[in-house]
Amino acid sequence: MANVIEDFFKSVVHHEALPLEEVYTFLDEALQDQMEFIPLMERHHGHIEESIAVLMSKDALEMEKQDHLFRFFRLLEMHGKAEEEVLYTALQHNSDKSPRVLGFAALDEHDLAFRLERELLEMGYRDSWNDEIEAKAKVVANLVRNHIKEEENEIFPLAEKLISTSHLELMSMNYIEKCKIYLNDSLQTSISRPVVRTPPAGSMYPH
Ligand SMILES: [Fe+2]
């Protein structure tokens, strides 16, 4: 009996994720506290990874995957676009070749993820769910998971080496302002407006 209860709680915890409103609230706090750029981006990676875990999971319900795919793309839009404009632009203008190539490659990976988002929207993932949608969701989740690993292992340490502390501080403020705009826009636009249906019990993020 103890094992059954333990397994139940493990599965519940596994699918928990920070609601998007709280991600937005935290941006204000990060601005006030002048949070460092790289740790803040790593924190946002963590929020994206919460949804990746559900999308890659064998035991998550289809409805959970559908909701997490929506959450995943909202966070990807927020973090990804702000990161492109603040960090990738800086790398692409560096005097050395290696950071420039890394910056362009990372941008290509974002483009691939956003292309898959458009395909998933055309397949109607907000209204229904099927095996093809689930497979494509898994592909994009895996792509972003590998991209995050590459950033944290290669791009972020390089940025800390190449960019001065004072410039990183400015980049952090700029990044947060952009995140606020993108997250807000993303939640308001009709293309990402959630479908009207009863949310699953215990849902942790807005519908
Ligand atoms: Fe990133």
Residues whose N, C-alpha, C, O or C-beta is under 5 A from the ligand:
A	BS01	LIG	E83 E151
